[in-house]
């Protein structure tokens, strides 16, 4: 069996497990809530303002920097996925496939090509940027992005490979934007605490000492 056939088989098997084998009415409602959070009034007018308020509480006026950076990363990831790759690949969604449509449970609505997942690309791009600024909260940001991504498969709206590709695009866009773009500008940089500056100086001096030791050993 060729590698491509193995990947396709694994893709379908994982879709079957998440969508059919783990069928549960309560979980269906949970995944539907997760995937449609942007349409929920409580989230839009409660949770998101609370998150923005927390950022302004921590960073004061400088909170606008990660917010703008996140918006730019999401916009780029969305454009690359939707207007770029999707317009070329045109992969049908699982519920549009004659074979998977025989056993698939379609819950919720989705339109456009399947590959890659815009939900995954956007969420992981945003998670990467937020984790760049708030490293201690990185687990929470990536957990949220993962939940949104898994919900798309569990509801029968995407293949697992759509999610993997979307997540890879989002992370790459976030990394490239912060590493070689916004992260290099002074305006988008955030102030570092004295404790963190001291820690970084210690790490650098320790790394420099080890480097010199290895050089002396070679000589």
Secondary structure by P-SEA (a helix, b strand, c coil): ccaaaaaaaaaaaaaaaaccccccaaaaaaaaaaaaccccccccccaaaaaaaaaaaaccccaaaaaaaaaaaaaaaaaacccccccccccccccccccccccccccccccccccccaaaaaaaaaaaaaaaacccaaaaaaaaaaaaaaaaaaaccccaaaaaaaaaaaaaaaaaaaacccccccccbbbbcaaaaaaaaaaaaaaaaaaaaaaaaac
